[in-house]
Amino acid sequence: MGRTPDFETLVARHRREIQVHCYRMLGSLSDAEDLAQETFLRAWKARDGFEGRASARTWLYRIATNACLDVLARRPRRVLPDQLGPAGEPDGPIAAADLPWLEPYPDRLLDGAGPDDAVVDRETIELAYLAALQHLPPRQRAALVLRDVLGWPAKETAAALETSVASANSALQRARTTLRERLPARRAEWTAGDPTAEEAALLKRFIAAYENGDPAAVAQLLREDAQAIMPPYTLWFDNRASIIRALSLSMDPASPHCIGRFRMRPVRANRRPAVATYLRRPGEDGFRWFGISVLTVEDGLITAMAAFESVPAAAWDLPETWPGEHASW
C-alpha cells in the first residue's frame, strides 16, 4: 500500500470517524455503516495508487465523501415529520408512512470516534443540525461538512470534490446561508454535552411518568411549546396540550387507542439524553423493543421529543425484549 500503514491498522484507526462522517452526509446509521464499509473496500482496491501526498486519513475522507455523493445522487433526502406539513391534533389511530426518515445515532459509537473534537462535536451531530443538512444539495452538503465540521482548507475541499477552489467556496457560502435559515432560532440555548445531575433527575421523572402511564406527570416536564415527532408517522405536535391529549389516548387502558405499557432505560443519542423504550401491547405477556426517543432540554424542561420506532435494538447494543424486573443489563 505504498507508504500507508498496514491496511487492517488503518481500518481499525479510522473506522468510527469515517462512519460518523458518512452519517452526517446521509442522515442514516444503517447507510453510514454500509458506506463506511464501501469506503474501505474502495480504499483497498486503490491502495497501490496511493502516493502519500496527503495523509491516509485525508485520503479516506475523500473516498468516503465521494462514496456518499454517489449515493445521494440517486436517493431522496431524509426527512422528519415536522418538515412535511403543519402540526396536527390527536384524533385516534395514525398510519405509518414509508419515507426515508432521518435516524438517530448512538453515543456509544461517537465516543472515541476520531483524533480531534471536531469529528463528534455535539453541535454538528445533533438531530436539528442533521435535519438542516438534509436540505442542502449533495455537493453543498459535502463542502460544508468538510470545511465547517472537519476544518479542511479550501484547497483540500476543492480537491476532494474535484472542482475549483472558487466553486467549492461558492458551494460553501450557499450552504451556510441555507443552514442559518433552517436551524432553530434558540438552538444555542439547548443543553447538550455531558449528562448533568439535573438532566439525570429529569430523565428519571420522565421514565417514571411513562412507565406509570401518567400523562399529567409527563405534562409537568414539558414546556408549553414543546414539540413531538414520531417517525415513521407523519403526524406531529407543536404544543404540550396536544402531546398530552395524544398520550392520554395511548396510555389509558380503557381507551380503544391504548397501545400498552412502557418500560424504559436511559441512553444517549446524538449527544442528547434519550430513552430506549420497550412496549407491552394489550394482550401480550412481555415487553418488546419499541424504539429510541431523543429529548431536547432547555432550562430544565423538555422542549422536543423525537421518538424513532424503526431503529433496531442491535444498533444500541440492547436486547429485543425487556430482560425482566430483577435482571441486570
C-alpha positions in Angstrom: 0.0 0.0 0.0 2.8 2.4 -0.7 3.7 4.5 2.3 0.4 3.9 4.1 0.3 1.9 7.3 -0.8 -1.7 7.4 -4.4 -1.8 6.0 -6.0 -3.5 8.9 -4.5 -1.0 11.3 -5.7 1.8 9.1 -9.3 0.5 9.1 -9.2 0.0 12.9 -7.8 3.5 13.4 -10.4 5.4 11.3 -13.5 3.2 11.0 -15.6 5.1 13.6 -14.8 8.6 12.4 -15.4 7.6 8.8 -18.8 6.1 9.8 -19.7 9.4 11.6 -18.7 11.4 8.5 -21.0 9.2 6.4 -23.8 9.6 8.9 -23.5 13.4 8.7 -23.7 13.2 4.9 -26.5 10.6 4.7 -28.6 11.0 7.9 -28.9 7.3 8.4 -27.0 4.9 10.8 -27.6 1.9 8.6 -26.5 3.8 5.4 -23.4 5.1 7.3 -22.4 1.6 8.3 -22.7 0.5 4.6 -20.8 3.4 3.2 -18.0 3.1 5.8 -17.6 -0.5 4.5 -17.7 0.7 0.9 -15.1 3.4 1.7 -12.6 0.8 3.0 -13.4 -1.5 0.1 -12.6 1.3 -2.4 -9.5 2.2 -0.4 -8.3 -1.4 -0.5 -8.8 -1.6 -4.3 -7.0 1.7 -4.8 -4.2 1.1 -2.2 -1.5 0.7 -4.8 -2.3 4.1 -6.3 -2.0 6.0 -3.0 1.2 8.1 -3.2 1.2 9.6 0.2 0.9 13.2 -0.9 -1.9 13.6 1.6 -2.3 11.8 4.9 -4.1 8.4 4.9 -6.8 10.0 6.9 -7.4 12.7 4.4 -7.3 10.1 1.6 -10.0 8.0 3.3 -12.2 11.1 3.9 -12.0 11.9 0.2 -13.1 8.4 -0.7 -15.9 8.4 1.8 -17.2 11.8 0.7 -17.4 10.7 -2.9 -19.0 7.4 -2.0 -21.7 9.3 -0.2 -22.1 11.7 -3.1 -22.7 8.7 -5.3 -25.5 7.5 -3.0 -27.0 11.0 -2.6 -27.2 11.3 -6.4 -29.8 8.6 -6.6 -31.7 8.8 -3.3 -34.1 11.4 -1.9 -33.1 13.4 1.2 -34.0 12.0 4.6 -36.8 13.9 6.5 -38.5 14.4 9.8 -42.3 14.7 10.2 -42.2 18.5 11.1 -40.6 19.1 7.6 -43.6 17.6 5.8 -46.5 19.7 6.9 -48.2 21.6 9.7 -48.6 20.1 13.2 -51.8 18.1 13.8 -54.1 17.1 16.6 -54.6 13.7 18.1 -57.8 12.0 16.9 -57.2 8.3 17.2 -55.1 5.8 15.3 -52.4 7.1 12.9 -50.7 5.3 10.0 -47.0 4.9 9.3 -45.5 6.3 6.1 -42.8 4.6 4.1 -40.4 7.5 3.8 -36.6 7.9 4.1 -36.6 9.1 7.7 -33.7 10.7 9.4 -32.3 8.3 12.0 -30.6 8.8 15.4 -27.0 7.8 16.2 -25.9 6.1 19.4 -23.4 8.0 21.5 -21.6 4.7 22.2 -20.4 4.9 18.5 -19.4 8.5 18.9 -17.1 8.0 21.8 -13.5 7.6 20.6 -14.6 8.2 17.0 -11.6 10.4 16.0 -8.4 12.1 16.9 -10.0 15.6 17.3 -13.1 17.0 18.9 -14.5 18.3 15.5 -15.3 14.8 14.4 -18.0 14.4 17.1 -18.7 18.0 18.1 -22.1 17.9 19.7 -23.4 20.9 17.7 -22.7 19.1 14.4 -24.1 15.7 15.4 -27.5 16.8 16.9 -30.7 16.0 15.1 -31.5 19.6 14.4 -28.2 20.1 12.6 -28.6 16.8 10.7 -32.1 17.7 9.6 -30.9 21.1 8.3 -28.1 19.4 6.4 -30.6 17.4 4.6 -31.9 20.5 2.8 -28.6 21.1 1.2 -27.8 19.7 -2.3 -25.2 16.9 -2.0 -22.1 18.9 -3.1 -23.1 21.9 -0.9 -23.5 19.5 2.0 -20.1 17.9 1.4 -18.4 21.3 1.1 -20.0 22.5 4.4 -19.1 19.3 6.3 -15.5 19.3 5.0 -14.9 23.0 5.7 -17.0 23.8 8.8 -17.1 20.5 10.6 -13.7 18.9 9.7 -11.9 22.2 9.3 -10.4 21.4 5.9 -8.8 24.3 3.9 -10.4 25.4 0.7 -7.8 23.8 -1.5 -8.2 20.3 0.1 -12.0 20.6 -0.1 -11.9 21.5 -3.7 -9.6 18.6 -4.5 -11.9 16.2 -2.7 -14.9 17.4 -4.7 -12.9 17.5 -7.9 -13.7 21.1 -8.5 -12.1 24.6 -8.4 -11.5 26.5 -5.2 -13.9 29.2 -6.4 -16.6 26.6 -7.0 -16.1 24.9 -3.6 -16.2 28.3 -1.8 -19.4 29.3 -3.6 -21.0 26.0 -2.6 -19.9 26.6 1.0 -21.4 30.1 1.1 -24.7 28.9 -0.3 -24.7 26.0 2.2 -24.1 28.3 5.2 -27.0 30.6 4.1 -29.4 27.7 3.9 -28.2 26.3 7.2 -28.8 29.6 9.0 -32.3 29.6 7.7 -33.1 26.0 8.7 -31.6 25.8 12.2 -33.8 26.6 15.2 -33.5 30.1 16.4 -33.0 29.1 20.1 -30.6 26.2 19.3 -27.7 27.9 21.2 -29.7 27.7 24.4 -30.2 24.0 24.4 -28.5 21.8 26.9 -26.0 19.4 25.3 -22.8 17.6 26.1 -22.0 15.5 29.2 -25.0 14.4 31.3 -25.7 16.6 34.4 -27.3 15.7 37.7 -30.3 17.9 36.8 -30.7 16.1 33.4 -30.5 12.7 35.1 -33.2 13.7 37.6 -35.4 15.0 34.7 -34.9 11.7 32.8 -35.7 9.7 35.9 -39.0 11.6 36.3 -39.8 11.2 32.5 -39.2 7.4 32.7 -41.4 7.1 35.8 -44.2 9.1 34.2 -44.3 6.9 31.1 -43.9 3.6 33.0 -46.7 4.6 35.3 -48.9 5.6 32.4 -49.3 9.1 33.8 -49.8 11.9 31.2 -50.2 14.5 33.9 -46.8 13.7 35.2 -45.4 14.0 31.7 -47.0 17.4 31.3 -45.1 18.7 34.2 -41.8 18.0 32.4 -42.8 19.7 29.1 -42.5 23.3 28.1 -45.8 24.8 26.8 -44.5 24.9 23.2 -42.8 21.5 23.3 -42.8 19.6 20.0 -43.1 15.8 19.5 -42.3 13.9 16.3 -42.8 10.1 15.9 -41.2 8.7 12.7 -42.5 6.7 10.8 -45.7 8.7 11.4 -46.2 12.0 9.6 -48.4 13.3 12.4 -46.5 15.6 14.8 -47.5 18.0 17.6 -46.2 21.5 18.4 -47.6 22.1 21.9 -47.8 20.5 25.3 -51.6 20.2 25.2 -51.7 18.2 22.0 -48.9 15.9 23.2 -50.7 15.2 26.4 -54.1 14.6 24.7 -52.3 12.0 22.5 -50.6 10.4 25.5 -54.0 10.2 27.3 -55.4 8.2 24.4 -52.4 5.9 24.1 -51.8 5.3 27.8 -55.4 4.8 29.1 -56.2 1.1 29.4 -59.9 1.9 28.8 -59.2 3.7 25.6 -59.6 1.8 22.3 -56.4 3.6 21.2 -54.3 2.3 24.1 -51.0 0.9 22.8 -50.0 -0.7 26.1 -47.5 -0.2 28.9 -43.9 1.0 28.7 -40.5 0.2 30.2 -37.6 2.5 29.5 -33.8 2.7 30.0 -31.8 5.9 29.8 -29.3 6.0 26.9 -27.6 8.8 24.8 -28.1 9.7 21.2 -26.7 12.5 19.1 -25.1 13.9 22.3 -28.5 14.3 23.8 -30.4 12.5 26.6 -32.6 9.6 25.3 -34.5 6.6 26.4 -34.6 3.1 24.9 -38.3 2.0 25.0 -39.9 -1.4 25.4 -43.7 -1.9 25.0 -46.1 -4.5 26.2 -49.1 -4.3 24.0 -52.6 -5.2 25.2 -52.9 -9.0 25.4 -49.2 -9.6 25.3 -47.1 -11.1 28.2 -43.7 -9.4 27.8 -42.2 -6.1 26.8 -40.7 -5.9 23.3 -38.4 -3.4 21.7 -40.2 -0.3 20.6 -37.5 2.3 19.8 -35.4 5.3 20.8 -36.7 8.7 22.0 -34.3 11.6 21.8 -35.0 14.6 24.1 -34.1 18.2 23.8 -33.9 20.0 27.2 -33.9 23.8 27.8 -34.0 25.5 31.2 -34.9 22.2 33.0 -37.9 21.4 30.7 -38.2 19.2 27.7 -38.7 21.2 24.5 -38.7 18.4 22.0 -39.2 14.7 21.8 -38.3 12.6 18.8 -39.5 9.0 19.1 -38.0 6.7 16.5 -39.8 3.4 16.3 -38.0 1.9 13.3 -34.4 1.8 14.7 -33.2 -1.7 15.6 -32.2 -2.6 19.2 -28.9 -4.1 17.9 -27.7 -0.7 16.9 -27.9 0.3 20.6 -26.4 -3.0 21.8 -29.7 -3.8 23.6 -31.9 -6.9 23.6 -35.1 -7.3 21.7 -37.1 -8.0 24.9 -37.0 -6.4 28.3 -34.9 -8.7 30.5 -37.2 -8.7 33.5 -37.8 -6.6 36.6 -34.9 -8.1 38.5 -32.4 -8.9 35.8 -29.2 -6.9 35.3 -28.4 -5.3 31.9 
